[in-house]
Amino acid sequence: MNSLISISVPTEAGIDIYSSKIINDTVFYIQTLRESGITIDIEYTDRKEQFGIETLVGLFLIDDLGDSISNFNELYNGEFNSTRFKIFDMIEKSYFDKYGFSIQDGPVFQKYHELHRKIAITEKSLTEMWRKFDAPSRSKIVQLRLEYVMDECNKFVIDPYQNEGIIIEKLESILKAYKKVMAYQSTVGAGVIDNEPKREMDIESKKAMTIKKNKYGQFVYDKYNFVFDPKNKCITGVSNGIGGVNPLTEENIRLCMKIGINYKRS
């Protein structure tokens, strides 16, 4: 996530040095700085002041609002400094002088992006398998509540070093669960086992997919009274019986996922 970070550094000369900059991946930027132990020197004609990174990070003011970031970027092209001392550039230079690479190229960032790529690749694989699932298979996946596992992975990546093992384990477990459902579907589809229950569920699914036009001109899934938007080809709500549409509840959304129909939150 990007943030607007501002800092006002009080000096012995009685002048506060102010700098603001839009920073990418704020959490990892700050984490990398804390681990670096760097300092910056503010030099005047007759003296020099030194500031440790912990002191500087403690002075950070962080604004995550999209409007603030957009307006600041438009006015100042991503960075503003009240004096010739550009605090964020000085931090970057001190870090580079110590490590030989920029903050964004540091190990914390590399580990974060590595895990983020693995999460993205896993999500893509899960999406591709989901598209191939029939209604009973999708129902099994919904019952397993596996979407919460992916949410946990995205939260754990906030600390990529400490949580790497947990994230990998969770990604492997959710992939294994999806593949198990896919294998079961293939076996049942081939007529090897459990053929009768599958036929019954298929019939039920077809009933659920029947769309009719009601007296108010709404297209609805007959069984569940879901309102269908023919333009966007998705469910947008539930008919209230008097020509209006109620928003989808979480239970409605789980049902949409279970029977394999697209939906859009209001």
Secondary structure, DSSP 8 states (H G I E B T S, - for coil): --EEEEEEE--TTS--EEEEEEESSHHHHHHHHHHH--EEEEE-SS-EEEEEHHHHHHT-EEE--HHHHHHHHHHHTTEEESSS--HHHHHHHHHHHHHSS-GGGSHHHHHHHHHHHHHHHHHHHHHHHHHH--HHHHHHHHHHTTHHHHHHHHHHTTSHHHHHHHHHHHHHHHHHHHHHHHHHHHHHHTTSS-HHHHHHHHHHHHHHT-EEE-TTS-EEETTTTEEEETTTTEEEEEE-SSS-EE---HHHHHHHHHHT--B---
